[in-house]
Amino acid sequence: MDPAATATLKTIAGRIGTSVSTVSRVLNGRARTYRISSETAERILAMAKELNFSPNMLAKGLRLRRSNTIGLVIPDISNPFFAAMTHTVTVEARNRGYSLLLCDTQEDTLREVEAIGLLQNRMIEGLIVLPVGQDGRHFEAFTSGSLPLVLVDRYFPYLRLPYVAADNVLGALQATRHMIERGHRRIACICGLPGSTANDDRVRGYRQALTEAGIAVDERLIAGQSFGSQTGYIETKLMVSRFKDLTAILALSNLIGFGVLQALSEEGISIPERISLVCFDDQPYSAFLATPMTTIRQRHAEMGQLAVKLLFDRIASSTPGEPEGIILPTELIERRSVRDLRIH
């Protein structure tokens, strides 16, 4: 317990004429357990109220080795996908009587390392991380199970840690096949963060769909360095300037999709008459754009729920079993942002 709290307990004990341990037991709701008289308990509570004192919950947690708190680390709270995930995890944790401490790493691995250290110092009981995803070395210490941890969205296949993610290869296959089936052959892929499983698997699905259709992969049509809107904006500007035969774009995140929309609008290029667009991450606004957006829906609510379930199973178990990896299917939501080139 911190010195200020200890001093206050001593003050209460001195004014009441009892021991510090008796004061502590009353303030922690254990008067009946230790057969402390109701009169003494009432006097202690009244004095605590007069001094505006409440039990130090962190110190209590240290004694009980429980904090009823978990940590959540996300790459970018401005991304609607991560915001929705945060909401789900918060609700699920609250339903179990737990609070949530949130850290936003801004897609920076060093900030991620710092955030995890900060949360560990706050005595959390478990940790859910949506990692930046390029470097997983700082997660190796968690494979021992000393602190329960679950990865979400992006993960590291070489680490023995539980994770929940979408089938990103399938999602990109669905999106690219959808455009190919409607006559598109020159399809750009605007990428997110290279080296992360979410990005690399989506690029792999894009490549696979083209190869299956007998379309040569043009490396110049694969570009991008982050999941942010600026990537979508800059790469779209370059693509439409360099490749006049471009007919479609696959945006690998909703923020990238925002940037694509801004760039096409500035260039006076209409969707889908001139350029078709499919975007990863279905959001409530997708159906209400000027041209309703065809998207790849990830089951973010289920991902968050499963992550919390896996985490609390590990918190409750003294001997956690083999870490589980759960991959959820994606779904193509067809709207009106892809033109059928077969129709003249």
N, C-alpha and C positions, 0 to 999 in steps of 0.2 A: 504493500500500500504506500502511496506517496506521502511524504513528510507532512504536507498540509492536512491530509485526511487523518493521519495518526494524531497530530496535535489537536484536531477538533474532537476526536474520540476521547482524548485525555481531558479536554476541557469539559465535555459532557459528564464524564465519569467523576471529575472533581466536584462539579456543581451538584450532582445527584448524590454523591457519597457512595459510589459503587466502583467496581473494577472495569477496566477497559474491555476485557473479554465479555463481560455482561452487556455492556453498551453495544459492542459489535454483534453479539448474538441477537439482541433485540432488533437492531436496525436491519439485520439480514433475515428477519422473519423466523427466527429459531427460538423465540422465548419459551414456547410451550415445550419444545424438545428438551430444553435444559431446565424446565420447571421454574422459570423466573416468574415471580408474582405479577399479576395483571397491574397492580398498583405501580410497581417499579417500571414495568414496560411502558405504561402510559406516561409516567414522568420523563422517561428517557426520550420517547417520541415527541413529547411536547417541547423538551429542551432542544432537540434536533431541529424541530420546526422553527423555534425562536432564533436559532443560529443559522437558519437557511442551509442546513446540512442534509445531504442524501448520501447513501452508501456509494463508495467508489466501485462502479460496476467492473471496471477493468481489473482492479485488484481482486475483486470477487471471482472474476473469470480466471485469473491466474491461480487462485487457490483450487478452484474446481476443475481447472484445465479445460474450460469451455468458455467460449465467447458468444456463441449463437450468431456468428457472423461468417459469411463467406466473401471471397473476393471475386470480382469480374474484371477482366482486362480485355479491352476491345481496341481495334485499330483506328476507328474514326467514328465518333458519335454523330457527325453530320451526315453520315451515310444512312439512309432510311432502313436499310437491311440490318445494320448493327443496332440502330435505335430500337427497331422492333424486337431484336433478340434480347436487348437489355430489358425491355419491358417484360418479356416472357420470363426471363430468369428472375427478375425482381418479384413478380407475382408468385412464382413457384417457390421461391425461398421464403417469402412472407407466409405462405400457406403452411410452411413447416416450422414457423416461429423463428425464422432467421432474418437478420438484416443483411444488407448488401453494401459493400464498399466497391466503388467503380473507379477505374483508371482508364484514360484514353491515351494511347501511345502515339497517335498521329502517324501511324504507319512507319514508326522508327524503332529499330531493334534495340538501340541503347536505352530509349525511353521505356521500352518493354521490360528490359532487365531491371531498371530502376523501380518501375512500378511493382514488379513482383517482389523485390526486396522490401519495399515500403509496406506492402500488404502483409508480408510475413512478419514484419515487426509489429503489426497491429493485431497479432495473435488470431488470425483467421483460422477457421477449422477446415477449410477447403478452398479450392481455387478453380475457377473456370476461365480459360484463356482462349480468345480468338486471336491467334498469333499473327504477327507480321508475316511470318512464314518462310523467310529466306534463310534463317539460321536457327537451328534448334539446339545448339550445344548447351545453352543455359538451362534447358529442360532436363538434361541428363540426370541431374541430382534428384529429380522427382520420381525416377523409375524405381527407387528403393521403397516408395510408398510412405515415406516419413510424413509427407503432407499430401492428402488426396488432391489430385489434379485431373481435370478433364479438358481436352482440347476440342474446339468447335470450329467448323468451317474449313480451316487450314490445319494441317497436321504434318507429322514427320513419320513416314512409314518405317524408318529404321529405329525409332524409339518405342520401347514397350510402355506406352501410355494409352489410356482409353481416349477415344475420340468419336465425334459425331460430325458427319459432313454430308453434303449433297453429292450426287453422282454427276460430277462436273463434265466428265467425258460424255456421258449420255446427253446432258443438257446441250452441249455444243453440237453433238451429232444431230439432235432433234432440230435445232435452229438452222444449221447449215443445210441439212436435207430438205427442210421446209422451203428454203429459198431455191435450192437446186431443182426441186420438183416443179417449181414455177418458172423454170427456164433461165435462172440466173447462173452465170458462169464466172463472172468477175466480181468476186465477193471479198471485201476487205475484212480483216479481223483486227479490231483495235483492242489491244491487250491491257492487262493490269500489271501487277508486280511480278516481274520475271523471277523464277525460283520458288515461288509459292505454289503449293499443290493446286489451289483453286485456279490460278492462272494457267499453269502448265498443263493441267488436265483438260481445261477448256480449249486451249490451243491444239492439244492432241486430238480432241474430238472434231474440231474444225478440219484439221488435216485429214483425218480418217474419212470424213464425209466426202471431201473432194476426191480423195484417192479412190474410194468405192465407186464414185460416179465417173471415173476416168478423166478427171480434170486435173491438169498439172498444177501443183502448188507453186504459186508465185511468191517468193519470200518477200518481195517488195510490198506486198499487200498485208503483211503481218507486222504491226508496229505498235509501240506504246510501252510506257515504263511505270505506270501507276494506275490505281483504280479510281483516280480523281477525275473531275470534270474537265480540268485543264488538258489532260491527256486526250480526251475525246475531241475537244475543240481543236487543238493544234494538229493532231494527226488527221482529222477530217479535212481541215483546210489544205494540208499537204496532199492528201489522197485525191481530192476532187480537182486539184490543180495539175497533178502529174498524170492522172489516169482518166482520160476522157471516156474510156469504155467501161468504167466502173458502174455497176448497176445496184449493188447492195452492200450493206455494212452489218457486221456482227459486232455489237458492243458488249464487252465482257463484264460490265457492271452497270448498275443504274446511273451512277454518277458519270461514267464515261458516256452513257447514252444522253445525259443532259448536255454534255459538251458537244456531242454530235449534232443534236438538235439546234443548238445555238449557232454552230458553224454553218450548217445547211441553210438556216434562216437568213443569216447574213449574206450568204452567196446567192440567195434567191432560188435555191434548189428545193423543189417541192417533194414531199413524201406522200405516197410512194411513186408518183408519176415519173420522177427522174431518178431518185435513189430510194431503194427499199431499206428498211431497218428492222433488225430484231435485237432485243436487249435482254441481257441476263437480269434477273431479279424483278419479279412482278410486284408492283406497288399499287396502292389504291388509286393514285392519280393516273396510272397507265391507261385506264379505260376512258379517261376524260380529256385527253390531249386533243388538239385540233384534228389530228389523225390518230385514232386509238391505236396504241402500241401493241404489236405482237411481242410477247415476252416468254422467257423461260422462268417458270415459277419454282422457287426453292421453298421447301416446307420449313420456314424459319421457326414457326411456333413449335412444331414437333421436334425440331433440332434442339431448341432451348429446353423443352420439357424433358427430352431424353438426357440431355447433358446434366440437368439438375438431378434426375433420377440416378444416373450413374455415379454422380458425385456423392449423393447422400447414402447410396449403398456402400460406397467405400468408406465414408465417415463412420457408418454404423458397424462396419466389419473390422474385427481385430486382425484378421488374416485375409486381406483382399485377394480374390482369385486372379486368373489371367486377365489382363486388360482387354476390354472389348473395343472393337472398331465397328461402328455402325454407319453405313452408307445409305442415304435415303434417295429414292428416285426423284427426278425432276419431271416437270410437266410443261408442254408447249401450250401457251394460251394464245390462240389465233385471233387477231383482231384485223386491222385494216392497213397496217404499215408495210405490207409486202405486196408488190404488184405481180400479177400473173402475166409474164411476158409471152406466154403461149397464146394469149387472147389478143388478136389484132384489132 
